[in-house]
Amino acid sequence: MTKLIGLSGSLRQASYNSALLRSAAGLMPEDSELVVETIRGIPLYDGDVEAAEGVPEQVAALKEVIAAADGLLLVTPEYNNSIPGVFKNAIDWLSRPPADIPRVFGGKPVAVIGASPGGFGTILSQNAWLPVLRTLGAELWSGGRLMVSRAQTVFNQDGTLADQKIEEQLRTYLKGFVAFARSTQQKTTAS
């Protein structure tokens, strides 16, 4: 069983990105699962807080879940042509202390998708994630891209996918990412 962790970079209740993540969890290939986790409640990163109190309990628990998973799916909105601050903040906390980076992110298969009401999907946000993921030593899956544009036309009122074409693209994307995560895991086990 291949286990992926999925994080939405939006805190909004009716978030298109959270809807996309929930849809992904229901479209996983056979012998794989996507567990939806949350960044809600992670405080703003403050080095003084870290020095005085350590890593917040919620962050420490999420780090363990990510470290134990076979891959990580980031579902990113695009704010002002880049990464949402709340999402980057969560990743910044997850990379503390720096000695934990190899255990949590090093060699971890990571994929990035996103949805936006705009016409270009989340191309700039996804591109902005590249140096961050490279710095963390993650293994970025570049075998496919999924940028859902005009998201307000793609989802039903209840957040379920209404667009069969997008559903099929998501299913294909997940199949490719799971195959990548499995091959990365096999290489790691073989070495």
N, C-alpha and C positions, 0 to 999 in steps of 0.2 A: 504494500500500500504506500503510495507516494502522498505525503502530507505537505500541503502548502499553507502558508499563513497569508491572509489578505488584509491590507490596511487601506481605508479610504482617507484621503487627505482633507475631507470636509467634515465639519461638525453640524452642518445644517440638517434638520430632520428630513426634509424633502430633497436632499442632495441627489443629483443625477449620478455622481460618482459612487455614492453609497448604494444606489439602486443598481448600478453596473456591477459592483462587487457582489451584491446579493444574487444577481442573475448569474454571475460567474460561478458562484458556489453551487448553483443548481444545474450547471451545464458541464461539470467536470467529467473527464474521461473515466472509463472503467478502471478500477483499482487505484483510484486517487480521490483525495478530498481537499477541499479548500475551507479552512476554518477562518471565519471572519472575526477579527479582533478590532479594537478601537484605540484611538489616540485621545478620545474624550477624557478630560480630567487631568491630562499631563500639564503640569505647571510650566510657566515660562522658564527657560534655562537661566540659572543664576549660579555662577561659580562660587559665590559666597555661601549660598544654600547648600551646594554640593559639598563644599569643604566642611561646613558645620554639621550637616545632617546626613550626608551621603546621597546616594541615588534614591529617588522616591520609590516607595514600594510598588506602585503600579508600573513604573518603568522597569524595575528589576524583574518583575513577573513577566512582562512582555518580552524582555531580553531573553529570558529562559525559553519562552515559547518559540521565539524566532530561531534561537540557537539549535533547538531540537528539531526544527522543521527541515524538510527537504528543499524548500524554496520559499521565496517571498514575492508576493504580488502587490505592487504599489498602484493604487488607483488615484490618480492625481487630477485635481482641478487645475485650472490655469488662472492665476490672479495677476493682473498687470503684466502679462506676457512672461510669467515665470512661476516658480514654485510657491504655493501658499505658505505663508509664514508659520501657521500652526503645524503644518506637515513637516517642514524643515526643522522646526523646534523639537518635534517628537524624535526625529532621527538624530538630532544633536544630543538629546538626552540619552537615546539608546546607544550612542557611541561613547558614553562615559562609564567608567574611566577609560582612557585610551587603551589600556592593556586588554580590555575586553573586546576591542574591535575585531581581532582575528577570530575569536570564538563565536561572536554573534554574526558578523558579516563576511569574514574572510572566506573566499571561495564559495559563498552562498549564491545559488542561482537566484537572480532577481529579474523580474519583468515589470514594465511600466505601461499602463494603459490609462485612458481618461476620457471624460465626456464634458462637453461644453455647449452652451446654447449658441455660441458663435459658429462661424462658417469654417474655421480652421481646426476644429477639435482642440486638442491640447498639445499641439506639436512643439510650441516653445517651452512649455512646462516640462514636457518629456525630455527635450534636449537639455534643459537646465539641470535635470537630475544626473546626467552623464558624468560630469566631474565629481559630483558628490559620491556617486556609487563607485567610481574608479578609486577615489581617495580611500574609501572604506574597504577596498579589496574584494568587492562583490563580483560575481560572474554575471555580467549583464547578458540577458538573452536578446540577441538582435536578429533572430530569425523571423520576426514578424512585427507588425506595428498595428495598434488599434487606437484610433483617435475618433471618437464618436462626436460628430458635429451636429448642430441643430438638435440637441438632446431633447428639447421640449417636444419634438415630433416623434421621438424614438420610444418614449416610455408612456405607459398608461398612467392615469391618475394615482393608482395604487403603487406605482414604482416598478411594475413588471414591464418587461420588454414588449413592445408592440410591433417592432420592426423585425420581420423574419430574416431579412438580409443581415442586419446587425447581429441577430442571434446566431446565425450560421458563422459569421466572421468571428464572433466571440468563441464559439465552440471550437473552430479551427485553431484560433490563437492559443486557447488553453491546451489543446492536444499537442501543439508544438512545444509549448513551454513545459508541460509535464514530461515530454520525451527528453527535452534538454536537461531538466532537473534529474531525471533518472540516469542519463548518460554521465552527467557530472558526478552523481553519487557513485556510479560504478567505477569511474576513474579514481575517485578518492579512496574507495574501498580497495581497489587493486594496488594502489601505491603504498 
